[in-house]
Amino acid sequence: MPVDVKICGLSTSDTVMAAVEGGASFVGFVFFDASPRSLAPELAGRLMAEVPKGIIRVGVVVDAEDQSLEA
């Protein structure tokens, strides 16, 4: 039975590539300011651009305002 894996809290190009090379089906980026893994949307956008097609990008939020989600 196949298993899909999500690696979350990625914050550098190296961690993104490690997740991709390790076979992750999903890669997650945290947008919760209280988290030590929180990213600015601009950095997350650059990291997401490095993710190959076929791997799903996931945003992790907690009680986000609509304006934050749009950003």
HTML snippet that shows the backbone in 3Dmol.js (N, CA, C, O; Angstrom):
<script src="https://3Dmol.org/build/3Dmol-min.js"></script>
<div id="view" style="width:600px;height:400px;position:relative"></div>
<script>
const pdb = `
ATOM      1  N   MET A   1       0.844  -1.165   0.000  1.00  0.00           N
ATOM      2  CA  MET A   1       0.000   0.000   0.000  1.00  0.00           C
ATOM      3  C   MET A   1       0.898   1.240   0.000  1.00  0.00           C
ATOM      4  O   MET A   1       1.781   1.360   0.850  1.00  0.00           O
ATOM      5  N   PRO A   2       0.683   2.164  -0.947  1.00  0.00           N
ATOM      6  CA  PRO A   2       1.510   3.374  -0.995  1.00  0.00           C
ATOM      7  C   PRO A   2       1.184   4.307   0.176  1.00  0.00           C
ATOM      8  O   PRO A   2       0.067   4.322   0.693  1.00  0.00           O
ATOM      9  N   VAL A   3       2.190   5.078   0.573  1.00  0.00           N
ATOM     10  CA  VAL A   3       2.039   6.028   1.664  1.00  0.00           C
ATOM     11  C   VAL A   3       2.444   7.404   1.160  1.00  0.00           C
ATOM     12  O   VAL A   3       3.485   7.558   0.521  1.00  0.00           O
ATOM     13  N   ASP A   4       1.615   8.407   1.452  1.00  0.00           N
ATOM     14  CA  ASP A   4       1.958   9.798   1.149  1.00  0.00           C
ATOM     15  C   ASP A   4       2.529  10.422   2.408  1.00  0.00           C
ATOM     16  O   ASP A   4       1.998  10.236   3.503  1.00  0.00           O
ATOM     17  N   VAL A   5       3.627  11.171   2.245  1.00  0.00           N
ATOM     18  CA  VAL A   5       4.299  11.782   3.381  1.00  0.00           C
ATOM     19  C   VAL A   5       4.356  13.290   3.184  1.00  0.00           C
ATOM     20  O   VAL A   5       4.665  13.781   2.098  1.00  0.00           O
ATOM     21  N   LYS A   6       4.044  14.031   4.286  1.00  0.00           N
ATOM     22  CA  LYS A   6       4.189  15.492   4.270  1.00  0.00           C
ATOM     23  C   LYS A   6       5.317  15.857   5.230  1.00  0.00           C
ATOM     24  O   LYS A   6       5.314  15.449   6.391  1.00  0.00           O
ATOM     25  N   ILE A   7       6.272  16.624   4.736  1.00  0.00           N
ATOM     26  CA  ILE A   7       7.342  17.162   5.573  1.00  0.00           C
ATOM     27  C   ILE A   7       7.020  18.638   5.768  1.00  0.00           C
ATOM     28  O   ILE A   7       6.841  19.377   4.801  1.00  0.00           O
ATOM     29  N   CYS A   8       6.949  19.053   7.011  1.00  0.00           N
ATOM     30  CA  CYS A   8       6.475  20.397   7.321  1.00  0.00           C
ATOM     31  C   CYS A   8       7.529  21.194   8.088  1.00  0.00           C
ATOM     32  O   CYS A   8       8.449  20.633   8.684  1.00  0.00           O
ATOM     33  N   GLY A   9       7.370  22.509   8.055  1.00  0.00           N
ATOM     34  CA  GLY A   9       8.283  23.381   8.786  1.00  0.00           C
ATOM     35  C   GLY A   9       9.561  23.669   8.031  1.00  0.00           C
ATOM     36  O   GLY A   9      10.578  24.017   8.629  1.00  0.00           O
ATOM     37  N   LEU A  10       9.512  23.525   6.711  1.00  0.00           N
ATOM     38  CA  LEU A  10      10.699  23.755   5.886  1.00  0.00           C
ATOM     39  C   LEU A  10      10.999  25.250   5.837  1.00  0.00           C
ATOM     40  O   LEU A  10      10.094  26.077   5.723  1.00  0.00           O
ATOM     41  N   SER A  11      12.291  25.580   5.926  1.00  0.00           N
ATOM     42  CA  SER A  11      12.634  27.003   5.972  1.00  0.00           C
ATOM     43  C   SER A  11      13.891  27.370   5.186  1.00  0.00           C
ATOM     44  O   SER A  11      14.285  28.535   5.154  1.00  0.00           O
ATOM     45  N   THR A  12      14.519  26.381   4.553  1.00  0.00           N
ATOM     46  CA  THR A  12      15.711  26.654   3.746  1.00  0.00           C
ATOM     47  C   THR A  12      15.654  25.834   2.469  1.00  0.00           C
ATOM     48  O   THR A  12      14.906  24.862   2.370  1.00  0.00           O
ATOM     49  N   SER A  13      16.454  26.240   1.496  1.00  0.00           N
ATOM     50  CA  SER A  13      16.549  25.464   0.252  1.00  0.00           C
ATOM     51  C   SER A  13      17.033  24.045   0.530  1.00  0.00           C
ATOM     52  O   SER A  13      16.559  23.089  -0.084  1.00  0.00           O
ATOM     53  N   ASP A  14      17.983  23.913   1.460  1.00  0.00           N
ATOM     54  CA  ASP A  14      18.511  22.586   1.785  1.00  0.00           C
ATOM     55  C   ASP A  14      17.435  21.663   2.345  1.00  0.00           C
ATOM     56  O   ASP A  14      17.376  20.489   1.979  1.00  0.00           O
ATOM     57  N   THR A  15      16.582  22.183   3.231  1.00  0.00           N
ATOM     58  CA  THR A  15      15.545  21.321   3.801  1.00  0.00           C
ATOM     59  C   THR A  15      14.469  20.982   2.771  1.00  0.00           C
ATOM     60  O   THR A  15      13.924  19.878   2.774  1.00  0.00           O
ATOM     61  N   VAL A  16      14.170  21.934   1.895  1.00  0.00           N
ATOM     62  CA  VAL A  16      13.212  21.650   0.823  1.00  0.00           C
ATOM     63  C   VAL A  16      13.748  20.537  -0.072  1.00  0.00           C
ATOM     64  O   VAL A  16      13.029  19.585  -0.377  1.00  0.00           O
ATOM     65  N   MET A  17      15.003  20.651  -0.491  1.00  0.00           N
ATOM     66  CA  MET A  17      15.582  19.632  -1.369  1.00  0.00           C
ATOM     67  C   MET A  17      15.706  18.280  -0.662  1.00  0.00           C
ATOM     68  O   MET A  17      15.524  17.240  -1.296  1.00  0.00           O
ATOM     69  N   ALA A  18      16.011  18.275   0.627  1.00  0.00           N
ATOM     70  CA  ALA A  18      16.081  17.016   1.373  1.00  0.00           C
ATOM     71  C   ALA A  18      14.711  16.339   1.403  1.00  0.00           C
ATOM     72  O   ALA A  18      14.617  15.123   1.235  1.00  0.00           O
ATOM     73  N   ALA A  19      13.657  17.116   1.614  1.00  0.00           N
ATOM     74  CA  ALA A  19      12.304  16.548   1.619  1.00  0.00           C
ATOM     75  C   ALA A  19      11.942  15.986   0.249  1.00  0.00           C
ATOM     76  O   ALA A  19      11.385  14.893   0.144  1.00  0.00           O
ATOM     77  N   VAL A  20      12.262  16.743  -0.799  1.00  0.00           N
ATOM     78  CA  VAL A  20      11.970  16.305  -2.168  1.00  0.00           C
ATOM     79  C   VAL A  20      12.750  15.035  -2.492  1.00  0.00           C
ATOM     80  O   VAL A  20      12.182  14.057  -2.977  1.00  0.00           O
ATOM     81  N   GLU A  21      14.039  15.054  -2.224  1.00  0.00           N
ATOM     82  CA  GLU A  21      14.884  13.894  -2.527  1.00  0.00           C
ATOM     83  C   GLU A  21      14.524  12.687  -1.664  1.00  0.00           C
ATOM     84  O   GLU A  21      14.755  11.543  -2.057  1.00  0.00           O
ATOM     85  N   GLY A  22      13.958  12.947  -0.488  1.00  0.00           N
ATOM     86  CA  GLY A  22      13.539  11.865   0.396  1.00  0.00           C
ATOM     87  C   GLY A  22      12.200  11.264   0.022  1.00  0.00           C
ATOM     88  O   GLY A  22      11.765  10.286   0.630  1.00  0.00           O
ATOM     89  N   GLY A  23      11.542  11.843  -0.975  1.00  0.00           N
ATOM     90  CA  GLY A  23      10.302  11.256  -1.468  1.00  0.00           C
ATOM     91  C   GLY A  23       9.018  11.840  -0.910  1.00  0.00           C
ATOM     92  O   GLY A  23       7.962  11.218  -1.020  1.00  0.00           O
ATOM     93  N   ALA A  24       9.086  13.026  -0.312  1.00  0.00           N
ATOM     94  CA  ALA A  24       7.872  13.637   0.229  1.00  0.00           C
ATOM     95  C   ALA A  24       6.845  13.875  -0.880  1.00  0.00           C
ATOM     96  O   ALA A  24       7.192  14.285  -1.988  1.00  0.00           O
ATOM     97  N   SER A  25       5.589  13.614  -0.565  1.00  0.00           N
ATOM     98  CA  SER A  25       4.482  13.899  -1.481  1.00  0.00           C
ATOM     99  C   SER A  25       3.972  15.319  -1.289  1.00  0.00           C
ATOM    100  O   SER A  25       3.426  15.927  -2.210  1.00  0.00           O
ATOM    101  N   PHE A  26       4.159  15.842  -0.071  1.00  0.00           N
ATOM    102  CA  PHE A  26       3.715  17.171   0.310  1.00  0.00           C
ATOM    103  C   PHE A  26       4.861  17.865   1.045  1.00  0.00           C
ATOM    104  O   PHE A  26       5.605  17.222   1.786  1.00  0.00           O
ATOM    105  N   VAL A  27       5.004  19.164   0.843  1.00  0.00           N
ATOM    106  CA  VAL A  27       5.957  19.953   1.617  1.00  0.00           C
ATOM    107  C   VAL A  27       5.187  21.108   2.257  1.00  0.00           C
ATOM    108  O   VAL A  27       4.377  21.768   1.605  1.00  0.00           O
ATOM    109  N   GLY A  28       5.454  21.341   3.547  1.00  0.00           N
ATOM    110  CA  GLY A  28       4.688  22.332   4.283  1.00  0.00           C
ATOM    111  C   GLY A  28       5.518  23.513   4.736  1.00  0.00           C
ATOM    112  O   GLY A  28       6.689  23.384   5.093  1.00  0.00           O
ATOM    113  N   PHE A  29       4.872  24.674   4.709  1.00  0.00           N
ATOM    114  CA  PHE A  29       5.489  25.925   5.111  1.00  0.00           C
ATOM    115  C   PHE A  29       4.603  26.571   6.172  1.00  0.00           C
ATOM    116  O   PHE A  29       3.393  26.698   5.981  1.00  0.00           O
ATOM    117  N   VAL A  30       5.208  26.981   7.295  1.00  0.00           N
ATOM    118  CA  VAL A  30       4.468  27.468   8.453  1.00  0.00           C
ATOM    119  C   VAL A  30       4.323  28.986   8.398  1.00  0.00           C
ATOM    120  O   VAL A  30       5.295  29.716   8.204  1.00  0.00           O
ATOM    121  N   PHE A  31       3.077  29.441   8.577  1.00  0.00           N
ATOM    122  CA  PHE A  31       2.758  30.871   8.601  1.00  0.00           C
ATOM    123  C   PHE A  31       2.061  31.216   9.918  1.00  0.00           C
ATOM    124  O   PHE A  31       0.991  31.824   9.924  1.00  0.00           O
ATOM    125  N   PHE A  32       2.674  30.824  11.022  1.00  0.00           N
ATOM    126  CA  PHE A  32       2.148  31.104  12.362  1.00  0.00           C
ATOM    127  C   PHE A  32       3.272  31.765  13.135  1.00  0.00           C
ATOM    128  O   PHE A  32       4.261  31.121  13.487  1.00  0.00           O
ATOM    129  N   ASP A  33       3.113  33.063  13.398  1.00  0.00           N
ATOM    130  CA  ASP A  33       4.210  33.872  13.951  1.00  0.00           C
ATOM    131  C   ASP A  33       4.814  33.305  15.235  1.00  0.00           C
ATOM    132  O   ASP A  33       6.003  33.497  15.488  1.00  0.00           O
ATOM    133  N   ALA A  34       4.032  32.623  16.034  1.00  0.00           N
ATOM    134  CA  ALA A  34       4.554  32.094  17.301  1.00  0.00           C
ATOM    135  C   ALA A  34       5.446  30.867  17.113  1.00  0.00           C
ATOM    136  O   ALA A  34       6.120  30.442  18.052  1.00  0.00           O
ATOM    137  N   SER A  35       5.454  30.303  15.922  1.00  0.00           N
ATOM    138  CA  SER A  35       6.264  29.114  15.659  1.00  0.00           C
ATOM    139  C   SER A  35       7.705  29.510  15.319  1.00  0.00           C
ATOM    140  O   SER A  35       7.929  30.482  14.598  1.00  0.00           O
ATOM    141  N   PRO A  36       8.670  28.761  15.834  1.00  0.00           N
ATOM    142  CA  PRO A  36      10.062  29.033  15.447  1.00  0.00           C
ATOM    143  C   PRO A  36      10.325  28.716  13.969  1.00  0.00           C
ATOM    144  O   PRO A  36      11.359  29.109  13.429  1.00  0.00           O
ATOM    145  N   ARG A  37       9.417  28.022  13.325  1.00  0.00           N
ATOM    146  CA  ARG A  37       9.573  27.680  11.908  1.00  0.00           C
ATOM    147  C   ARG A  37       8.774  28.595  10.985  1.00  0.00           C
ATOM    148  O   ARG A  37       8.676  28.339   9.785  1.00  0.00           O
ATOM    149  N   SER A  38       8.205  29.660  11.544  1.00  0.00           N
ATOM    150  CA  SER A  38       7.387  30.577  10.755  1.00  0.00           C
ATOM    151  C   SER A  38       8.222  31.284   9.688  1.00  0.00           C
ATOM    152  O   SER A  38       9.374  31.653   9.918  1.00  0.00           O
ATOM    153  N   LEU A  39       7.615  31.463   8.521  1.00  0.00           N
ATOM    154  CA  LEU A  39       8.278  32.125   7.394  1.00  0.00           C
ATOM    155  C   LEU A  39       7.499  33.351   6.940  1.00  0.00           C
ATOM    156  O   LEU A  39       6.277  33.408   7.072  1.00  0.00           O
ATOM    157  N   ALA A  40       8.205  34.310   6.414  1.00  0.00           N
ATOM    158  CA  ALA A  40       7.562  35.420   5.721  1.00  0.00           C
ATOM    159  C   ALA A  40       7.058  34.891   4.381  1.00  0.00           C
ATOM    160  O   ALA A  40       7.708  34.037   3.778  1.00  0.00           O
ATOM    161  N   PRO A  41       5.922  35.377   3.908  1.00  0.00           N
ATOM    162  CA  PRO A  41       5.387  34.902   2.631  1.00  0.00           C
ATOM    163  C   PRO A  41       6.382  35.021   1.470  1.00  0.00           C
ATOM    164  O   PRO A  41       6.384  34.178   0.573  1.00  0.00           O
ATOM    165  N   GLU A  42       7.219  36.049   1.479  1.00  0.00           N
ATOM    166  CA  GLU A  42       8.175  36.234   0.386  1.00  0.00           C
ATOM    167  C   GLU A  42       9.199  35.099   0.350  1.00  0.00           C
ATOM    168  O   GLU A  42       9.512  34.578  -0.721  1.00  0.00           O
ATOM    169  N   LEU A  43       9.717  34.716   1.510  1.00  0.00           N
ATOM    170  CA  LEU A  43      10.675  33.615   1.568  1.00  0.00           C
ATOM    171  C   LEU A  43       9.992  32.307   1.195  1.00  0.00           C
ATOM    172  O   LEU A  43      10.551  31.497   0.456  1.00  0.00           O
ATOM    173  N   ALA A  44       8.797  32.108   1.702  1.00  0.00           N
ATOM    174  CA  ALA A  44       8.065  30.884   1.367  1.00  0.00           C
ATOM    175  C   ALA A  44       7.838  30.788  -0.140  1.00  0.00           C
ATOM    176  O   ALA A  44       7.946  29.705  -0.714  1.00  0.00           O
ATOM    177  N   GLY A  45       7.530  31.894  -0.774  1.00  0.00           N
ATOM    178  CA  GLY A  45       7.324  31.896  -2.220  1.00  0.00           C
ATOM    179  C   GLY A  45       8.573  31.467  -2.972  1.00  0.00           C
ATOM    180  O   GLY A  45       8.497  30.708  -3.939  1.00  0.00           O
ATOM    181  N   ARG A  46       9.724  31.956  -2.525  1.00  0.00           N
ATOM    182  CA  ARG A  46      10.981  31.558  -3.176  1.00  0.00           C
ATOM    183  C   ARG A  46      11.253  30.066  -2.971  1.00  0.00           C
ATOM    184  O   ARG A  46      11.689  29.375  -3.892  1.00  0.00           O
ATOM    185  N   LEU A  47      10.994  29.581  -1.765  1.00  0.00           N
ATOM    186  CA  LEU A  47      11.213  28.156  -1.499  1.00  0.00           C
ATOM    187  C   LEU A  47      10.228  27.290  -2.275  1.00  0.00           C
ATOM    188  O   LEU A  47      10.601  26.240  -2.797  1.00  0.00           O
ATOM    189  N   MET A  48       8.980  27.723  -2.354  1.00  0.00           N
ATOM    190  CA  MET A  48       7.971  26.954  -3.092  1.00  0.00           C
ATOM    191  C   MET A  48       8.326  26.851  -4.572  1.00  0.00           C
ATOM    192  O   MET A  48       8.015  25.854  -5.224  1.00  0.00           O
ATOM    193  N   ALA A  49       8.973  27.880  -5.093  1.00  0.00           N
ATOM    194  CA  ALA A  49       9.364  27.860  -6.505  1.00  0.00           C
ATOM    195  C   ALA A  49      10.384  26.758  -6.785  1.00  0.00           C
ATOM    196  O   ALA A  49      10.531  26.334  -7.932  1.00  0.00           O
ATOM    197  N   GLU A  50      11.087  26.291  -5.760  1.00  0.00           N
ATOM    198  CA  GLU A  50      12.080  25.233  -5.915  1.00  0.00           C
ATOM    199  C   GLU A  50      11.470  23.830  -5.899  1.00  0.00           C
ATOM    200  O   GLU A  50      12.142  22.852  -6.229  1.00  0.00           O
ATOM    201  N   VAL A  51      10.209  23.737  -5.519  1.00  0.00           N
ATOM    202  CA  VAL A  51       9.551  22.434  -5.394  1.00  0.00           C
ATOM    203  C   VAL A  51       9.100  21.964  -6.776  1.00  0.00           C
ATOM    204  O   VAL A  51       8.376  22.682  -7.465  1.00  0.00           O
ATOM    205  N   PRO A  52       9.518  20.772  -7.186  1.00  0.00           N
ATOM    206  CA  PRO A  52       9.131  20.266  -8.507  1.00  0.00           C
ATOM    207  C   PRO A  52       7.621  20.043  -8.627  1.00  0.00           C
ATOM    208  O   PRO A  52       6.924  19.831  -7.635  1.00  0.00           O
ATOM    209  N   LYS A  53       7.147  20.098  -9.850  1.00  0.00           N
ATOM    210  CA  LYS A  53       5.739  19.784 -10.118  1.00  0.00           C
ATOM    211  C   LYS A  53       5.461  18.371  -9.635  1.00  0.00           C
ATOM    212  O   LYS A  53       6.328  17.498  -9.671  1.00  0.00           O
ATOM    213  N   GLY A  54       4.238  18.169  -9.186  1.00  0.00           N
ATOM    214  CA  GLY A  54       3.847  16.854  -8.703  1.00  0.00           C
ATOM    215  C   GLY A  54       3.941  16.717  -7.196  1.00  0.00           C
ATOM    216  O   GLY A  54       3.363  15.797  -6.617  1.00  0.00           O
ATOM    217  N   ILE A  55       4.666  17.627  -6.554  1.00  0.00           N
ATOM    218  CA  ILE A  55       4.731  17.639  -5.099  1.00  0.00           C
ATOM    219  C   ILE A  55       3.849  18.790  -4.628  1.00  0.00           C
ATOM    220  O   ILE A  55       4.007  19.929  -5.066  1.00  0.00           O
ATOM    221  N   ILE A  56       2.932  18.481  -3.742  1.00  0.00           N
ATOM    222  CA  ILE A  56       1.954  19.466  -3.298  1.00  0.00           C
ATOM    223  C   ILE A  56       2.548  20.347  -2.208  1.00  0.00           C
ATOM    224  O   ILE A  56       3.173  19.863  -1.264  1.00  0.00           O
ATOM    225  N   ARG A  57       2.340  21.649  -2.359  1.00  0.00           N
ATOM    226  CA  ARG A  57       2.806  22.635  -1.382  1.00  0.00           C
ATOM    227  C   ARG A  57       1.666  22.937  -0.414  1.00  0.00           C
ATOM    228  O   ARG A  57       0.532  23.167  -0.834  1.00  0.00           O
ATOM    229  N   VAL A  58       1.971  22.936   0.885  1.00  0.00           N
ATOM    230  CA  VAL A  58       0.957  23.120   1.913  1.00  0.00           C
ATOM    231  C   VAL A  58       1.346  24.294   2.797  1.00  0.00           C
ATOM    232  O   VAL A  58       2.501  24.422   3.205  1.00  0.00           O
ATOM    233  N   GLY A  59       0.374  25.149   3.089  1.00  0.00           N
ATOM    234  CA  GLY A  59       0.583  26.234   4.044  1.00  0.00           C
ATOM    235  C   GLY A  59      -0.067  25.870   5.366  1.00  0.00           C
ATOM    236  O   GLY A  59      -1.220  25.440   5.400  1.00  0.00           O
ATOM    237  N   VAL A  60       0.664  26.039   6.446  1.00  0.00           N
ATOM    238  CA  VAL A  60       0.143  25.747   7.777  1.00  0.00           C
ATOM    239  C   VAL A  60      -0.122  27.070   8.486  1.00  0.00           C
ATOM    240  O   VAL A  60       0.785  27.882   8.668  1.00  0.00           O
ATOM    241  N   VAL A  61      -1.382  27.279   8.885  1.00  0.00           N
ATOM    242  CA  VAL A  61      -1.778  28.522   9.537  1.00  0.00           C
ATOM    243  C   VAL A  61      -2.576  28.200  10.799  1.00  0.00           C
ATOM    244  O   VAL A  61      -3.121  27.106  10.942  1.00  0.00           O
ATOM    245  N   VAL A  62      -2.635  29.170  11.708  1.00  0.00           N
ATOM    246  CA  VAL A  62      -3.438  29.045  12.922  1.00  0.00           C
ATOM    247  C   VAL A  62      -4.243  30.330  13.073  1.00  0.00           C
ATOM    248  O   VAL A  62      -3.671  31.409  13.232  1.00  0.00           O
ATOM    249  N   ASP A  63      -5.547  30.218  13.024  1.00  0.00           N
ATOM    250  CA  ASP A  63      -6.446  31.365  13.205  1.00  0.00           C
ATOM    251  C   ASP A  63      -6.026  32.567  12.369  1.00  0.00           C
ATOM    252  O   ASP A  63      -6.016  33.697  12.859  1.00  0.00           O
ATOM    253  N   ALA A  64      -5.683  32.327  11.125  1.00  0.00           N
ATOM    254  CA  ALA A  64      -5.196  33.408  10.249  1.00  0.00           C
ATOM    255  C   ALA A  64      -6.334  34.326   9.822  1.00  0.00           C
ATOM    256  O   ALA A  64      -7.458  33.886   9.581  1.00  0.00           O
ATOM    257  N   GLU A  65      -6.015  35.596   9.736  1.00  0.00           N
ATOM    258  CA  GLU A  65      -6.958  36.584   9.210  1.00  0.00           C
ATOM    259  C   GLU A  65      -7.014  36.444   7.691  1.00  0.00           C
ATOM    260  O   GLU A  65      -6.056  35.985   7.069  1.00  0.00           O
ATOM    261  N   ASP A  66      -8.137  36.841   7.097  1.00  0.00           N
ATOM    262  CA  ASP A  66      -8.308  36.743   5.653  1.00  0.00           C
ATOM    263  C   ASP A  66      -7.187  37.466   4.903  1.00  0.00           C
ATOM    264  O   ASP A  66      -6.706  36.966   3.886  1.00  0.00           O
ATOM    265  N   GLN A  67      -6.770  38.628   5.390  1.00  0.00           N
ATOM    266  CA  GLN A  67      -5.724  39.407   4.738  1.00  0.00           C
ATOM    267  C   GLN A  67      -4.413  38.635   4.718  1.00  0.00           C
ATOM    268  O   GLN A  67      -3.689  38.683   3.723  1.00  0.00           O
ATOM    269  N   SER A  68      -4.094  37.931   5.786  1.00  0.00           N
ATOM    270  CA  SER A  68      -2.871  37.113   5.838  1.00  0.00           C
ATOM    271  C   SER A  68      -2.961  35.983   4.832  1.00  0.00           C
ATOM    272  O   SER A  68      -1.982  35.678   4.150  1.00  0.00           O
ATOM    273  N   LEU A  69      -4.117  35.362   4.733  1.00  0.00           N
ATOM    274  CA  LEU A  69      -4.275  34.244   3.796  1.00  0.00           C
ATOM    275  C   LEU A  69      -4.120  34.705   2.354  1.00  0.00           C
ATOM    276  O   LEU A  69      -3.547  33.995   1.528  1.00  0.00           O
ATOM    277  N   GLU A  70      -4.629  35.893   2.055  1.00  0.00           N
ATOM    278  CA  GLU A  70      -4.493  36.425   0.704  1.00  0.00           C
ATOM    279  C   GLU A  70      -3.037  36.702   0.362  1.00  0.00           C
ATOM    280  O   GLU A  70      -2.627  36.523  -0.785  1.00  0.00           O
ATOM    281  N   ALA A  71      -2.245  37.139   1.346  1.00  0.00           N
ATOM    282  CA  ALA A  71      -0.831  37.423   1.116  1.00  0.00           C
ATOM    283  C   ALA A  71      -0.108  36.135   0.816  1.00  0.00           C
ATOM    284  O   ALA A  71       1.102  36.145   0.589  1.00  0.00           O
TER     285      ALA A  71
END
`;
const viewer = $3Dmol.createViewer("view");
viewer.addModel(pdb, "pdb");
viewer.setStyle({}, {cartoon: {color: "spectrum"}});
viewer.zoomTo();
viewer.render();
</script>
